[in-house]
C-alpha cells in the first residue's frame, strides 16, 4: 500500500504544466552553481485541491496554489521548484515556536515496528513542525 504525497505550493510566475521539466532545489544544502540538493525531474501531474476534492488539470497559471505529483520525494519539508537555471532558492522558514506536545508511541505488535518507523519518517519529512526521536527503550 503506497502512500502518495502532493507537493503543495503557490505559482509565483509563469505556468506550471503536467510533464514540464523542472529544477527542484531544497533549501538546506542547495548552493548556486553546485549539484547538491538539486534535481531535474518532470512533473507527473498537476492538481487543484478544492476542499476534500482533488481535480487534475493540465496547467496552472501564476497566482494560484497547486499540488504537484512526482516531485515530493526530492523535497524535505520545503523547497523551490523552477524552470530558470539561475534561480535562487527560497529560504527555509524559521518558526519562533517549539513543539509543545511530546508523545511516546510504541507498537502493540513488534512485527509492526518497520511500518511505524516508515510512517514516522514520512510525517517528520513532510510536516515542518514534527520532530521524531528514538529512545533506547524502543519508543519513538
C-alpha positions as CSV (number, residue, x, y, z in Angstrom):
1,X,0.0,0.0,0.0
2,X,1.9,3.0,-1.3
3,X,1.5,6.4,0.2
4,X,1.1,9.4,-2.1
5,X,2.1,12.9,-1.2
6,X,1.4,16.1,-3.0
7,X,4.0,18.9,-3.1
8,X,1.7,21.9,-2.3
9,X,2.7,25.5,-3.1
10,X,2.0,28.7,-4.9
11,X,2.9,29.5,-8.5
12,X,4.7,32.9,-8.3
13,X,5.3,33.4,-12.0
14,X,4.7,31.7,-15.3
15,X,2.6,28.5,-15.6
16,X,3.1,25.0,-14.2
17,X,2.2,22.2,-16.6
18,X,1.9,18.4,-16.4
19,X,5.0,16.8,-17.9
20,X,7.1,20.0,-17.5
21,X,10.8,19.5,-16.7
22,X,11.7,21.5,-13.6
23,X,14.6,22.1,-11.3
24,X,13.9,21.1,-7.7
25,X,16.1,22.9,-5.1
26,X,16.0,22.1,-1.4
27,X,16.9,24.9,1.0
28,X,19.0,23.0,3.5
29,X,22.0,22.2,1.2
30,X,21.5,23.8,-2.2
31,X,24.1,26.3,-3.3
32,X,24.1,28.1,-6.6
33,X,26.4,26.5,-9.2
34,X,26.6,23.2,-7.3
35,X,24.7,20.0,-7.8
36,X,24.0,19.1,-4.2
37,X,20.3,19.1,-3.4
38,X,19.4,19.9,-7.0
39,X,17.2,17.5,-9.0
40,X,15.9,17.9,-12.6
41,X,12.7,16.0,-13.0
42,X,9.3,16.0,-14.8
43,X,6.1,16.9,-13.1
44,X,3.9,13.8,-13.4
45,X,0.6,15.5,-12.7
46,X,-0.8,18.9,-11.6
47,X,-3.8,19.0,-9.4
48,X,-6.0,21.6,-7.7
49,X,-7.4,20.8,-4.2
50,X,-10.9,22.2,-3.6
51,X,-12.0,21.2,-0.1
52,X,-11.9,17.4,0.1
53,X,-11.9,17.1,-3.7
54,X,-8.8,16.8,-5.9
55,X,-9.1,17.7,-9.6
56,X,-6.4,17.0,-12.2
57,X,-5.7,19.9,-14.6
58,X,-3.3,20.4,-17.5
59,X,-1.7,23.7,-16.3
60,X,-2.0,26.3,-13.6
61,X,-1.1,30.0,-14.1
62,X,0.7,32.3,-11.6
63,X,-1.1,33.4,-8.5
64,X,-2.8,30.1,-7.8
65,X,-2.0,27.3,-5.4
66,X,-1.1,23.9,-6.9
67,X,-0.3,20.4,-5.9
68,X,2.3,18.6,-7.8
69,X,2.7,14.8,-8.2
70,X,6.1,13.2,-8.7
71,X,8.3,15.7,-7.0
72,X,7.7,15.2,-3.3
73,X,10.4,12.6,-2.9
74,X,13.0,15.2,-3.8
75,X,11.8,17.8,-1.2
76,X,12.5,17.9,2.5
77,X,9.7,19.9,4.2
78,X,10.3,22.9,1.8
79,X,11.9,23.8,-1.5
80,X,11.9,25.8,-4.6
81,X,10.7,24.4,-8.0
82,X,11.7,26.4,-11.1
83,X,12.5,26.1,-14.8
84,X,15.0,29.0,-14.6
85,X,18.6,27.8,-14.5
86,X,20.0,30.7,-12.5
87,X,17.2,30.9,-9.9
88,X,17.9,31.3,-6.2
89,X,16.3,29.0,-3.7
90,X,13.7,30.4,-1.2
91,X,15.0,30.4,2.3
92,X,13.7,27.8,4.8
93,X,11.1,29.3,7.1
94,X,12.1,29.5,10.7
95,X,9.4,29.5,13.3
96,X,9.8,31.1,16.7
97,X,7.7,28.3,18.4
98,X,8.8,24.9,19.6
99,X,6.8,21.8,19.8
100,X,4.7,21.8,22.9
101,X,3.3,18.2,22.9
102,X,5.5,15.2,23.3
103,X,4.1,11.8,22.7
104,X,5.8,8.4,23.1
105,X,4.5,5.7,20.8
106,X,5.3,2.0,20.6
107,X,3.9,-0.9,18.6
108,X,1.4,-3.2,20.1
109,X,2.9,-6.0,17.9
110,X,6.7,-5.9,17.4
111,X,6.2,-7.0,13.8
112,X,4.6,-3.6,13.1
113,X,7.7,-1.7,14.1
114,X,9.1,-1.2,10.5
115,X,5.8,0.2,9.3
116,X,5.7,2.6,12.3
117,X,9.2,3.8,11.6
118,X,8.4,4.4,7.9
119,X,5.2,6.3,8.8
120,X,7.0,8.5,11.4
121,X,9.7,9.3,8.8
122,X,7.0,10.4,6.3
123,X,5.4,12.5,9.0
124,X,8.6,14.1,10.0
125,X,9.7,14.7,6.4
126,X,6.6,16.5,5.3
127,X,5.4,18.3,8.4
128,X,7.6,21.3,9.3
129,X,6.6,21.2,13.0
130,X,7.1,17.5,13.7
131,X,10.2,16.2,15.3
132,X,10.9,12.5,15.9
133,X,13.3,10.9,18.3
134,X,14.2,7.3,19.1
135,X,14.9,6.3,22.7
136,X,16.9,3.3,24.0
137,X,13.7,1.7,25.2
138,X,12.4,1.3,21.7
139,X,9.9,4.2,21.9
140,X,9.5,6.8,19.2
